[in-house]
Amino acid sequence: MITLTIRCLAAVPRMIPLNRKWTSALNTLCRKPLTVATVFAVAMLSTTPCLALDYQPFDWVPAPPNTNIVMGYYAYGGHDDFNNTITGTAKNNSNLESEIGVARYLHYSEVLGHPLVLDFVVPFGALTEGKVDGHRLGNASGIAPMSSRPGLPV
């Protein structure tokens, strides 16, 4: 396609005067279409897209239509030191308890003979018993907005 366009440009009668540099460039490209096509193909093949995926249970194997699944994830963490890059690490009388959870609801269906999944996720959690060098930090808890996504499992 590029070669045909360049040849057409070179074959058009010169109604508008071109400067010598452009004429020389067009003639070079017209004589070496294979080189231009090869360079273009190598450039396109050497680039690859970047992908990031996070696989979850049942993402690849769809359940039967009209199946509902409720899942829960939970993570607990207890920490007894606080690392600050400016003042150093506070290990004496420091503490933080973290309890993080995720509620997930999946509804499998079928659209035009293809499986479809509706996925709803709600993260929530609490940070308690926060202390640094004996100074209480207080507690924090909350729930994040629900995220949803429709998907076609493979």
Secondary structure, 3 states (H helix, E strand, C coil): CHHHHHHHHHHCCCCCCCCHHHHHHHHHHHHCHHHHHHHHHHHHHHCCCCCCCCCCCCCCCCCCCCEEEEEEEEEEEEECCEEECCCEEECCCCEEEEEEEEEEEEEEEEECCEEEEEEEEEEEEEEEEEEECCEEEEEEEEECCCEEEEECCC
